[in-house]
Amino acid sequence: MKFSSSLLHGTLIKRYKRFLCDVTLDNGATVTASCPNTGSMMGLKEPGLGVWLSTSDNPKRKYPHTWEMVEVDLGHGPSLVGINTGHPNKLVAEAIENGTIVELQGYSQLKREQKYGKNSRIDILLSDESERKCYVEVKNVHLMREHGLAEFPDSVTERGTKHLGELADMVREGHRAMMMYLIQRGDAETFAFARDVDPVYGKAFDLARDVGVEALAYVCSMSPEGIEVMHNIPLEP
């Protein structure tokens, strides 16, 4: 995925009201940008961090800038981290279509945002000539507290727990179900669940896995020019 225009670099002043942040751009101007991430953003919202913003030409937008990336360093060199939770579904769909995600090949149709379960929408629905379908739920991952170890979630996610139960129901009905954890950072070597952050989600995943729900974790290559899904990494128990 390429950004439609060049990103602006600046320094984070603060993130507030969950959906907003103030940034000092490199040219000295201070702007308020939208923050497309409702999570805690643990370790990614400290004042003084370098950030990258995209710019919209939509005149109806109150805040034309959107926070896209932040640069962090856990002691092994700086790393770009994508915080925009609006990108992962598109990134995963593109990676399925171009063959990058080899575990999800062999389907003739790909549809996004399809209704299923109890008043929910699945991020990606794969199907073919047979009646068996593959339900793919995509989660954005950016939490890293230990170098090389990506974790999810970064806050309690009742919605995520609900989705695991609904994926398990799809398996019981004879379909395939996949949790796709897309890591918007390139420094992850393994993936694990942050069970101390949300133990209920961890238990829900264990139950879903026992039923037959599958899981994948893929890392991304990050740059101010764009984001590309790269390869999978091991999931820790």
C-alpha positions as CSV (number, residue, x, y, z in Angstrom):
1,M,0.0,0.0,0.0
2,K,1.5,3.3,-1.1
3,F,0.5,6.6,0.5
4,S,-1.2,8.9,-1.9
5,S,1.0,11.8,-0.9
6,S,4.2,12.4,1.0
7,L,3.9,12.1,4.8
8,L,4.8,15.1,7.0
9,H,7.3,14.5,9.8
10,G,7.0,16.2,13.2
11,T,7.3,15.7,16.9
12,L,4.4,14.6,19.1
13,I,3.2,17.1,21.7
14,K,0.4,15.0,23.1
15,R,-2.4,12.6,22.3
16,Y,-5.7,13.4,23.9
17,K,-9.4,12.6,23.8
18,R,-8.4,9.3,22.2
19,F,-9.0,10.6,18.7
20,L,-6.7,13.7,18.6
21,C,-3.1,14.6,18.8
22,D,-1.0,17.8,18.6
23,V,2.2,17.7,16.6
24,T,5.0,20.2,15.9
25,L,6.0,19.8,12.3
26,D,9.6,20.1,11.2
27,N,8.8,23.5,9.6
28,G,7.8,24.8,13.1
29,A,4.1,24.8,12.6
30,T,1.8,23.1,15.2
31,V,-1.2,21.1,13.9
32,T,-4.0,19.1,15.4
33,A,-4.3,15.7,13.7
34,S,-6.8,12.9,14.0
35,C,-5.6,9.8,15.7
36,P,-7.2,6.7,14.0
37,N,-6.6,4.4,17.0
38,T,-8.9,3.8,19.9
39,G,-6.5,1.6,21.9
40,S,-4.2,2.5,24.7
41,M,-1.2,2.9,22.3
42,M,1.1,1.7,25.1
43,G,4.6,3.0,24.5
44,L,3.7,4.9,21.4
45,K,2.2,8.1,22.6
46,E,4.9,9.7,24.7
47,P,5.6,13.4,24.0
48,G,8.7,14.0,22.0
49,L,8.4,10.9,19.7
50,G,8.9,11.4,16.0
51,V,5.7,11.0,14.1
52,W,4.5,11.0,10.4
53,L,1.2,12.5,9.3
54,S,-0.8,12.1,6.1
55,T,-2.7,15.0,4.6
56,S,-6.2,14.9,3.2
57,D,-7.5,17.4,0.6
58,N,-11.1,16.8,1.6
59,P,-12.5,20.3,2.5
60,K,-15.2,18.8,4.8
61,R,-12.6,17.4,7.2
62,K,-12.1,19.4,10.4
63,Y,-8.6,18.1,10.8
64,P,-6.9,17.5,7.4
65,H,-3.9,15.6,9.0
66,T,-4.0,12.0,10.1
67,W,-1.4,10.3,12.4
68,E,0.1,7.4,10.5
69,M,3.4,6.3,12.1
70,V,5.6,6.8,15.1
71,E,9.3,6.1,15.6
72,V,10.3,4.2,18.7
73,D,13.5,2.7,20.0
74,L,13.6,-0.2,22.5
75,G,17.4,-0.1,22.6
76,H,18.1,-1.9,19.4
77,G,17.7,1.1,17.0
78,P,14.7,3.1,15.8
79,S,11.7,1.4,14.3
80,L,8.7,2.7,12.5
81,V,5.3,1.6,13.9
82,G,2.0,2.1,12.1
83,I,-0.8,3.2,14.4
84,N,-3.6,3.7,11.8
85,T,-6.1,0.9,12.5
86,G,-7.9,1.7,9.2
87,H,-5.2,0.1,7.1
88,P,-4.9,-3.5,8.2
89,N,-8.0,-4.9,6.4
90,K,-6.9,-3.4,3.1
91,L,-3.3,-4.5,3.6
92,V,-4.4,-8.1,4.3
93,A,-6.8,-8.2,1.4
94,E,-4.0,-7.0,-0.9
95,A,-1.6,-9.5,0.5
96,I,-4.1,-12.4,-0.1
97,E,-4.7,-11.3,-3.6
98,N,-1.0,-10.9,-4.5
99,G,-0.2,-14.3,-3.0
100,T,1.9,-13.0,0.0
101,I,-0.3,-14.8,2.6
102,V,0.3,-18.3,1.3
103,E,-2.0,-19.9,4.0
104,L,-5.0,-18.2,2.5
105,Q,-4.6,-19.0,-1.2
106,G,-6.9,-21.2,-3.3
107,Y,-10.1,-19.1,-3.0
108,S,-11.8,-17.6,-6.0
109,Q,-13.7,-14.9,-4.2
110,L,-12.7,-12.3,-1.6
111,K,-15.3,-10.0,0.0
112,R,-14.8,-7.4,2.7
113,E,-17.1,-6.4,5.5
114,Q,-19.7,-9.2,5.2
115,K,-22.4,-9.7,7.8
116,Y,-22.2,-12.9,9.9
117,G,-22.7,-14.1,13.4
118,K,-24.7,-12.1,15.9
119,N,-25.0,-8.7,14.2
120,S,-21.3,-8.6,13.3
121,R,-19.3,-8.1,10.1
122,I,-16.3,-10.3,9.2
123,D,-13.3,-8.3,7.9
124,I,-12.6,-10.7,4.9
125,L,-14.8,-13.6,3.6
126,L,-13.1,-16.0,1.3
127,S,-15.1,-18.5,-0.7
128,D,-14.9,-20.8,-3.8
129,E,-17.2,-23.1,-5.7
130,S,-17.8,-25.3,-2.7
131,E,-20.1,-24.2,0.1
132,R,-17.2,-24.0,2.6
133,K,-16.0,-20.5,3.4
134,C,-13.1,-19.0,5.2
135,Y,-13.8,-16.2,7.7
136,V,-10.8,-13.9,8.3
137,E,-10.8,-11.5,11.3
138,V,-8.0,-9.0,11.1
139,K,-6.4,-7.3,14.2
140,N,-3.9,-4.5,14.1
141,V,-0.8,-5.2,16.3
142,H,1.7,-2.6,17.4
143,L,2.4,-3.3,21.0
144,M,6.0,-4.3,21.9
145,R,7.3,-4.2,25.4
146,E,10.3,-6.5,24.8
147,H,12.4,-6.2,21.8
148,G,11.3,-8.6,19.0
149,L,8.1,-9.7,20.8
150,A,4.9,-8.3,19.3
151,E,1.8,-8.5,21.6
152,F,-2.0,-8.2,21.4
153,P,-4.1,-6.6,22.7
154,D,-2.8,-3.3,24.2
155,S,-6.0,-2.8,26.1
156,V,-9.1,-4.8,27.2
157,T,-11.1,-5.7,24.0
158,E,-14.6,-7.1,24.7
159,R,-15.3,-6.8,21.0
160,G,-12.3,-8.9,20.1
161,T,-13.4,-11.6,22.6
162,K,-16.8,-11.6,21.0
163,H,-15.3,-12.1,17.5
164,L,-13.4,-15.1,18.7
165,G,-16.6,-16.7,19.9
166,E,-18.3,-16.0,16.6
167,L,-15.4,-17.5,14.6
168,A,-15.6,-20.6,16.7
169,D,-19.3,-20.8,15.8
170,M,-18.3,-20.7,12.1
171,V,-16.0,-23.6,12.6
172,R,-18.7,-25.6,14.3
173,E,-20.9,-24.9,11.2
174,G,-18.2,-26.5,9.0
175,H,-16.3,-23.5,7.8
176,R,-12.8,-22.3,8.2
177,A,-11.9,-19.4,10.5
178,M,-8.7,-17.5,10.7
179,M,-7.4,-14.8,13.1
180,M,-5.0,-12.6,11.3
181,Y,-2.7,-10.5,13.6
182,L,-1.1,-7.9,11.3
183,I,1.9,-6.3,12.9
184,Q,2.5,-2.8,11.7
185,R,6.2,-2.8,12.5
186,G,9.2,-4.6,11.0
187,D,11.1,-5.4,14.2
188,A,8.9,-8.3,15.4
189,E,10.3,-11.8,15.5
190,T,7.6,-13.6,17.5
191,F,4.0,-12.9,18.5
192,A,2.3,-13.5,21.8
193,F,-0.9,-12.6,23.6
194,A,-0.7,-9.9,26.3
195,R,-2.5,-12.0,28.8
196,D,-1.7,-9.6,31.6
197,V,-3.5,-6.8,29.7
198,D,-6.6,-8.8,28.9
199,P,-6.7,-12.3,30.4
200,V,-10.3,-12.8,29.2
201,Y,-9.2,-12.4,25.6
202,G,-6.4,-14.9,26.1
203,K,-8.7,-17.5,27.5
204,A,-11.2,-16.8,24.7
205,F,-8.5,-17.4,22.1
206,D,-7.5,-20.7,23.8
207,L,-11.1,-21.9,23.6
208,A,-11.5,-20.8,20.0
209,R,-8.2,-22.5,19.0
210,D,-9.4,-25.8,20.6
211,V,-12.5,-25.7,18.5
212,G,-10.4,-25.2,15.3
213,V,-10.0,-21.5,14.8
214,E,-6.6,-20.8,13.2
215,A,-4.2,-17.9,13.7
216,L,-1.5,-16.2,11.8
217,A,0.9,-13.3,12.6
218,Y,2.4,-11.3,9.7
219,V,4.9,-8.5,10.0
220,C,5.0,-5.4,7.7
221,S,7.7,-3.4,6.1
222,M,7.2,0.2,7.1
223,S,8.3,3.4,5.4
224,P,7.0,7.0,4.9
225,E,6.3,5.9,1.3
226,G,4.0,3.0,2.2
227,I,3.3,-0.2,4.1
228,E,3.8,-3.8,2.7
229,V,2.9,-7.1,4.3
230,M,6.0,-9.2,4.4
231,H,6.1,-12.7,6.1
232,N,4.7,-14.6,9.0
233,I,6.3,-15.1,12.4
234,P,5.8,-17.7,15.1
235,L,3.0,-17.5,17.6
236,E,3.9,-18.2,21.2
237,P,1.4,-20.2,23.3
